[in-house]
Amino acid sequence: MFPAGKVGRLQKVRYFMNRMTDKMTNFFEKLTFQSSTDGTTWTDVFKADVNLREGWNDKSFSTALKTQYYRFFSATKEACQISEIELIGNIVEDSSATSKTCDIVVKTLGGQTQTFASKLTYADSASSVVTKITPRYGTYKGGETITFTGTGFSTTTSEAKILIDGVACTVSSATSTEVKCVTGARATVQSTPTTILTFVGSSKNGHASMQKNSFKYANYWTDLDTWSGEYIPQAGDSVVIPAGQTLVFDADSSPILKAIIVQGAFVFIPSTDATHHRKFDAEYIYVDKGGVFEVGTEDERYTSKITITMHGTRESPQIPVYGNKGIFVRFAQFDMHGVVRDSTWTELATTVNAGADILPLNKKVDWKAREKIVVAPTDFNLDHAEEFEILSVDNSGTKTILKVDRPATYKHYSGVTSFTGSNGVNADMTKTLEMRAEVGLLTRNVVFKGADDDSVE
């Protein structure tokens, strides 16, 4: 609920689902996001579909919603497994008007106020919004073409002005939804990076809303100029990234480095080849106050493969408070986001006996050949969990069937049994027991791990 006279102009909703059991029965088209103008009469905005998953889900709206009340609703308690909700938008006046005229009032530090005779008008038709900038990073040497995507742009190239960290980005083309420019050169370190798109003309006049989008000048790991023309870091070296500097790791792999101290930003950008596998090895990674460590973000995920491996033993020197062999974050930003998977675990549809290499799953999943899975034991021996590699995937039916790389060593049960009897009150009571072996997807495109050769078994 928003304050009286105000409404929430909603562009996106994000919600975190806890462990879900039987998605199609308990959640599909039962969990509903609704809006209301009075808190009594509710209108369905969207319902949970087959893409609903455990963890974060999001829904964007091409046309922003604008009302006072929002809620998630389900007639059954099983669907209400939401632990966190985030509404993304802004609070505006409860009005259908597309423009608003305001007084211009200036208040001095001494407490005096001055109201000017002229007025300031905010109009939707004159507003510009940036929804995406590609690429998000580029060399500090300049000369790269950047594309600003959004709405409400001026189509006159000469009216668009772009400043990135105070350096002009020369506009080369402009349409109502896209502006392109070529970056200029910038100093290596910049303490206050900013990206500003402005239109100066008759139809559009003023700054575009950047919506948290920005372009960052960066140094690249493989560029010798990053290292003063000397040499790229070798095994055992330490690297300090000062505040105001962004360093992009664009090499295929690194030697085992001693330490990375991040006071600015250390960024891993995915390859356009989804099969490309980047590897980074170090003993310590310390992200200091205000620093950024990024392997993809929620909106710009890491889409190729990467493995970050930490090295060290129990006897390795420890950073006070934090320890060793890890990534340590102190009042800083840490992002690690790989490709979203529709399902990371499910159950067997039918029992898999020892010697079988076909695994029928209890639902349809997006798993792929050459990915690794684990099947849980259904006896009393925890060591009977088994790992397999998927050879092929059959999604021709309503549920997925996997062929794996070897026969199962143990039996993995899946079934439903009903028992009828008396509980002392009712003579004929029927209880149903469902037991199925869980099947989990082990493969991820972003992997953070400890080195196998110096890990304690």
Beta strands, then each sheet from edge to edge (+ up, - down):
strand 1: 6-17
strand 2: 32-36
strand 3: 43-47
strand 4: 55-67
strand 5: 69-73
strand 6: 82-93
strand 7: 99-107
strand 8: 113-123
strand 9: 129-134
strand 10: 137-139
strand 11: 145-151
strand 12: 160-164
strand 13: 167-168
strand 14: 170-174
strand 15: 178-182
strand 16: 195-200
strand 17: 205-207
strand 18: 216-220
strand 19: 238-241
strand 20: 246-249
strand 21: 253-262
strand 22: 265-268
strand 23: 277-287
strand 24: 292-295
strand 25: 305-310
strand 26: 326-329
strand 27: 333-336
strand 28: 345-347
strand 29: 358-360
strand 30: 372-375
strand 31: 386-394
strand 32: 401-404
strand 33: 414-421
strand 34: 429-436
strand 35: 438-441
strand 36: 446-450
sheet 1: 4+ 1- 6+
sheet 2: 3+ 2- 5+
sheet 3: 7+ 8-
sheet 4: 9+ 11- 15+ 14-
sheet 5: 10+ 18+ 20+ 22+ 24+ 27+
sheet 6: 13+ 12- 16+ 17-
sheet 7: 19+ 21+ 23+ 25+ 36+
sheet 8: 19+ 21+ 23+ 26+
sheet 9: 28+ 35- 30+ 31- 32+ 29-
sheet 10: 33+ 34-
end
